[in-house]
Amino acid sequence: MRIATFAAPLGRDGPGLMLRDLGRADVQIDAVVAIVAQVNPDILLLTDVDFDADGLALDALADRMGFAHAFALRPNTGMATGLDLDGNGYLGDARDAQGYGTFNGAGGMALLSRWPVQTDAVRDLSSLLWRDMAGATLPEGPLWTEDIAATQRLSTTGHWIVPVAAPNGPVTIMAFSATPPVFDGPEDRNGLRNADEVRLWAQVLDGLHGPAPQDAVIVGNANLDPADGDGLRDVMVGFLSDPRLTDPEPRSAGGMAAADADHAGNPALDTADWPDGAPGNLRVSYVMPTAGFTVTDSGVFWPAPDDPDAAMANAAGPHRLVWVDLSR
């Protein structure tokens, strides 16, 4: 089976606009759909899509991309807290939500599948307070008050544990999309939160948040590179070296060709093409199976500059689709 994740920025600037754009010609959406069709995953996690309670946008996504089954929960992005989280003296800003978002449901996640999602067995850890995570590394300073600590959730978008009824046995998708470890001050609030969002999965595999998932694949946008960019990179080094997981090291010719001059990591592994220095190209999206699976192939859809598909990849946005083929 082929499992993929894509942080293509399908989310729009207001509620209902993504649904509108899915129903008409749109260069960026058309490119995303074409890439998904070419890679042809069996299970796909999209990590920048807008959520609506009626599921209309989710159904439209599944229809455009040719998937029989789709699943989404209300994300923390855009969820109002009623507090001034960013300390700017105003309430209701995008940074005052549980996860950055200009409206409720902005920039959530969607899981698309060829096979049925076992919705009655889904576990959602998205409401876990950051301070209630075992060993949480919390910020200090005036922007971390008791009221904020009693309200702030760990998950920027969500942490979902979703069983899918694959033909050769169930596979559990552990889906997330973490905050970028930037856009804050010396308290490093976003950097600390990003690291704990990644670390939460190790605790899930330890059985600290219910039964440890079996035959699982961690999928999503960690927004953290083990060698380059901002963030607590040692946390990602530890995540990638967890003996319960396999790092397939998906790579691309396009990533290698676009290497930054000061790159510390292997540029072939990069999954995002940002302007040099702001923050440059990074590996931020991951598909990490538990050790019970055998990786038979993997890749990042980032064609070389002279490939006819390079323009399509660029039109889809700065992120690249990451895919892994698994057997057992």
C-alpha positions as CSV (number, residue, x, y, z in Angstrom):
1,M,0.0,0.0,0.0
2,R,1.1,3.5,-0.7
3,I,0.7,6.1,2.1
4,A,1.3,9.8,1.4
5,T,1.1,13.2,3.0
6,F,0.9,16.6,1.3
7,A,1.0,20.0,3.0
8,A,-0.3,21.7,-0.1
9,P,-1.9,25.0,1.0
10,L,-5.4,24.3,0.0
11,G,-6.8,26.4,2.8
12,R,-8.2,29.8,1.9
13,D,-8.7,33.2,3.5
14,G,-12.3,32.7,4.7
15,P,-14.9,30.0,5.4
16,G,-16.4,28.4,2.3
17,L,-13.7,29.7,-0.1
18,M,-11.9,26.4,-0.4
19,L,-15.2,24.7,-1.3
20,R,-15.8,27.4,-3.9
21,D,-12.4,27.0,-5.5
22,L,-12.7,23.2,-5.5
23,G,-15.7,23.6,-7.8
24,R,-14.0,25.7,-10.5
25,A,-10.7,26.0,-12.4
26,D,-7.9,27.0,-10.0
27,V,-4.2,26.7,-11.1
28,Q,-3.0,25.7,-7.6
29,I,-5.7,23.3,-6.8
30,D,-5.5,21.8,-10.3
31,A,-1.8,21.2,-9.8
32,V,-2.4,19.5,-6.4
33,V,-5.0,17.2,-7.9
34,A,-2.8,16.3,-10.8
35,I,0.1,15.4,-8.4
36,V,-2.1,13.3,-6.3
37,A,-3.4,11.5,-9.4
38,Q,0.2,10.8,-10.6
39,V,1.5,9.5,-7.3
40,N,-1.8,7.6,-6.7
41,P,-1.6,6.9,-3.0
42,D,-4.0,4.6,-1.2
43,I,-4.1,6.7,1.9
44,L,-3.4,10.5,1.8
45,L,-3.2,13.0,4.6
46,L,-3.7,16.6,3.5
47,T,-2.5,19.1,6.2
48,D,-3.6,22.5,5.1
49,V,-7.3,22.2,4.3
50,D,-10.3,24.1,5.7
51,F,-12.9,22.2,7.8
52,D,-16.6,22.7,7.8
53,A,-19.0,21.0,10.1
54,D,-21.2,19.7,7.3
55,G,-18.3,18.0,5.6
56,L,-19.0,19.6,2.2
57,A,-15.4,20.6,1.6
58,L,-14.2,17.2,2.7
59,D,-16.6,15.5,0.2
60,A,-15.5,17.8,-2.5
61,L,-11.9,17.0,-1.9
62,A,-12.5,13.3,-2.0
63,D,-14.5,13.7,-5.2
64,R,-11.9,15.8,-6.9
65,M,-9.1,13.4,-5.9
66,G,-10.9,10.2,-6.5
67,F,-11.1,8.7,-3.0
68,A,-14.0,6.6,-1.9
69,H,-13.6,7.5,1.8
70,A,-12.7,10.7,3.7
71,F,-12.3,11.6,7.4
72,A,-11.8,14.9,9.2
73,L,-12.3,16.2,12.7
74,R,-12.7,19.8,13.8
75,P,-9.1,21.1,14.1
76,N,-7.7,23.3,16.8
77,T,-6.7,25.9,14.2
78,G,-9.0,28.9,14.4
79,M,-10.7,27.6,17.5
80,A,-11.3,30.7,19.7
81,T,-9.8,30.7,23.3
82,G,-11.2,34.0,24.5
83,L,-7.7,34.9,25.7
84,D,-5.0,37.3,24.4
85,L,-2.5,34.6,23.7
86,D,-0.1,36.8,21.8
87,G,-0.2,39.6,24.3
88,N,-1.0,42.3,21.8
89,G,-3.9,43.8,23.7
90,Y,-6.6,42.4,21.4
91,L,-8.9,39.4,21.5
92,G,-9.9,37.3,18.6
93,D,-6.7,37.5,16.5
94,A,-5.5,34.5,14.5
95,R,-2.8,34.0,17.1
96,D,-5.3,34.0,19.9
97,A,-6.8,30.7,18.7
98,Q,-5.8,27.3,19.9
99,G,-3.9,27.0,16.7
100,Y,-3.2,29.8,14.3
101,G,-6.2,30.5,12.1
102,T,-8.3,33.4,11.0
103,F,-11.5,31.5,11.3
104,N,-12.9,28.3,12.9
105,G,-11.6,25.3,11.0
106,A,-8.9,27.2,8.9
107,G,-6.0,25.1,7.8
108,G,-7.1,21.8,9.3
109,M,-6.4,18.2,8.1
110,A,-8.2,15.7,5.9
111,L,-7.6,12.0,5.6
112,L,-8.5,10.5,2.2
113,S,-8.5,6.7,1.7
114,R,-9.3,4.0,-0.9
115,W,-10.5,1.9,2.0
116,P,-13.0,2.4,4.8
117,V,-12.1,4.5,7.9
118,Q,-13.0,2.8,11.1
119,T,-14.6,5.9,12.6
120,D,-15.9,4.1,15.7
121,A,-12.3,3.3,16.7
122,V,-10.7,6.7,16.1
123,R,-8.9,8.3,19.1
124,D,-8.5,12.1,19.1
125,L,-5.8,13.6,21.4
126,S,-6.4,17.1,20.1
127,S,-8.0,18.4,23.4
128,L,-5.0,17.4,25.5
129,L,-3.8,20.5,27.4
130,W,-0.1,21.3,26.8
131,R,0.6,21.4,30.5
132,D,-1.0,17.9,30.9
133,M,1.5,16.2,28.6
134,A,4.0,14.2,30.6
135,G,7.3,16.0,30.7
136,A,5.9,19.0,28.8
137,T,8.5,21.8,28.2
138,L,6.4,24.9,28.9
139,P,7.4,28.5,28.0
140,E,8.1,31.1,30.7
141,G,7.4,34.8,30.9
142,P,4.4,37.2,30.8
143,L,2.8,35.4,27.8
144,W,2.3,32.2,29.8
145,T,-0.2,32.9,32.5
146,E,-2.3,30.5,34.7
147,D,-5.3,31.3,32.5
148,I,-3.4,30.5,29.4
149,A,-1.9,27.3,30.8
150,A,-5.4,26.1,31.8
151,T,-6.7,26.7,28.2
152,Q,-3.8,26.1,25.8
153,R,-4.0,22.8,24.0
154,L,-0.8,21.0,22.9
155,S,-2.0,20.2,19.3
156,T,-1.8,23.1,16.9
157,T,-4.1,21.3,14.4
158,G,-4.7,17.9,15.9
159,H,-3.3,14.5,16.8
160,W,-5.5,11.7,15.4
161,I,-5.2,8.0,15.7
162,V,-7.3,6.6,12.8
163,P,-7.6,2.9,11.9
164,V,-8.2,2.2,8.2
165,A,-9.5,-1.2,7.0
166,A,-6.8,-2.0,4.4
167,P,-7.3,-5.2,2.5
168,N,-4.3,-7.0,4.0
169,G,-5.2,-5.9,7.6
170,P,-5.9,-2.7,9.4
171,V,-3.4,0.1,9.4
172,T,-3.5,2.9,12.0
173,I,-2.7,6.4,10.7
174,M,-1.3,8.7,13.4
175,A,-1.9,12.1,11.8
176,F,-0.8,15.6,12.9
177,S,0.3,19.0,11.7
178,A,2.6,20.9,14.1
179,T,3.1,24.6,14.5
180,P,6.2,26.2,12.8
181,P,8.8,26.8,15.5
182,V,9.1,30.5,14.6
183,F,6.9,33.6,14.8
184,D,7.4,34.2,18.5
185,G,9.8,35.9,20.9
186,P,12.6,34.9,23.3
187,E,10.2,32.7,25.2
188,D,10.4,30.3,22.2
189,R,6.8,29.3,22.7
190,N,6.2,28.0,19.2
191,G,9.5,26.1,19.2
192,L,8.8,24.4,22.5
193,R,5.3,23.6,21.4
194,N,6.4,22.2,18.1
195,A,8.9,19.9,19.9
196,D,6.3,18.6,22.3
197,E,3.9,18.0,19.4
198,V,6.5,15.7,17.9
199,R,7.4,14.1,21.2
200,L,3.8,13.2,21.9
201,W,3.9,10.4,19.4
202,A,6.6,8.6,21.4
203,Q,4.4,8.7,24.4
204,V,1.5,7.3,22.3
205,L,3.8,4.4,21.3
206,D,4.7,4.0,25.0
207,G,1.0,3.5,25.8
208,L,0.7,6.7,27.9
209,H,-2.4,7.8,26.0
210,G,-4.4,4.6,25.7
211,P,-3.4,1.3,24.1
212,A,-0.3,1.6,22.0
213,P,-1.3,1.5,18.3
214,Q,-0.3,-1.6,16.3
215,D,0.7,-1.6,12.6
216,A,0.8,2.2,12.6
217,V,2.2,4.9,10.4
218,I,2.9,8.4,11.7
219,V,2.0,10.8,8.9
220,G,2.0,14.6,8.6
221,N,3.8,17.9,8.7
222,A,6.1,18.1,11.7
223,N,7.5,21.5,10.6
224,L,10.8,20.4,11.9
225,D,14.0,19.4,10.1
226,P,16.7,17.3,11.9
227,A,19.6,19.3,10.5
228,D,18.5,22.7,9.2
229,G,16.2,25.6,9.9
230,D,14.8,26.8,13.3
231,G,13.3,24.6,16.0
232,L,14.7,22.1,18.5
233,R,16.3,19.8,15.9
234,D,17.5,17.3,18.4
235,V,13.9,16.3,19.0
236,M,13.5,15.4,15.4
237,V,16.8,13.5,15.4
238,G,15.4,11.4,18.3
239,F,12.1,10.9,16.6
240,L,13.8,9.6,13.4
241,S,16.0,7.3,15.4
242,D,13.3,5.7,17.5
243,P,13.8,1.9,17.1
244,R,10.0,1.4,17.0
245,L,9.9,3.4,13.7
246,T,11.5,3.2,10.3
247,D,12.7,6.3,8.5
248,P,12.3,5.5,4.8
249,E,14.3,8.6,3.9
250,P,12.1,9.6,0.8
251,R,14.2,11.7,-1.6
252,S,14.0,13.5,-4.9
253,A,16.1,14.8,-7.7
254,G,14.5,18.2,-7.4
255,G,15.4,18.6,-3.8
256,M,19.0,17.7,-4.5
257,A,19.1,20.2,-7.4
258,A,17.7,23.0,-5.2
259,A,20.1,22.6,-2.3
260,D,20.8,25.7,-0.3
261,A,24.4,26.8,-0.2
262,D,24.6,26.4,3.6
263,H,22.7,23.1,3.8
264,A,23.7,20.9,6.7
265,G,21.4,17.9,5.9
266,N,20.9,15.9,2.8
267,P,19.0,18.2,0.4
268,A,17.5,15.2,-1.5
269,L,15.4,14.5,1.7
270,D,13.8,18.0,1.7
271,T,10.1,18.4,1.3
272,A,9.6,22.1,1.1
273,D,11.0,24.7,-1.2
274,W,11.1,28.1,0.6
275,P,13.1,31.1,-0.4
276,D,16.8,30.8,0.6
277,G,17.4,32.1,4.1
278,A,13.6,32.4,4.9
279,P,13.9,29.6,5.9
280,G,15.3,27.8,2.9
281,N,14.5,24.3,1.8
282,L,13.7,21.9,4.6
283,R,12.6,18.4,5.4
284,V,9.3,18.9,7.3
285,S,6.8,16.3,6.1
286,Y,7.1,12.7,7.1
287,V,5.7,9.2,6.6
288,M,7.1,7.0,9.4
289,P,5.9,3.4,9.7
290,T,6.3,1.3,12.8
291,A,8.9,-1.5,12.5
292,G,6.3,-4.2,11.6
293,F,6.1,-2.9,8.1
294,T,8.6,-3.4,5.3
295,V,9.4,-0.3,3.2
296,T,9.5,-1.3,-0.5
297,D,9.8,2.2,-2.0
298,S,9.5,5.9,-1.2
299,G,9.9,9.3,-2.7
300,V,9.2,13.0,-2.7
301,F,7.3,14.4,-5.7
302,W,9.9,17.1,-6.5
303,P,11.0,16.6,-10.2
304,A,14.3,17.8,-11.4
305,P,14.3,21.3,-13.0
306,D,14.4,19.9,-16.5
307,D,11.5,17.5,-15.8
308,P,8.2,18.5,-17.5
309,D,6.4,18.0,-14.2
310,A,8.6,20.6,-12.4
311,A,6.2,23.4,-13.2
312,M,3.3,21.4,-11.8
313,A,5.1,20.9,-8.5
314,N,5.9,24.6,-8.3
315,A,2.3,25.6,-9.0
316,A,1.1,23.4,-6.1
317,G,2.9,25.6,-3.5
318,P,6.1,25.4,-1.5
319,H,5.5,21.9,-0.1
320,R,6.1,18.6,-1.9
321,L,4.0,15.4,-1.6
322,V,5.8,12.6,0.3
323,W,5.0,8.9,-0.3
324,V,6.0,5.6,1.1
325,D,5.2,2.0,-0.2
326,L,4.7,-0.5,2.6
327,S,4.1,-4.3,2.8
328,R,3.9,-6.8,5.7
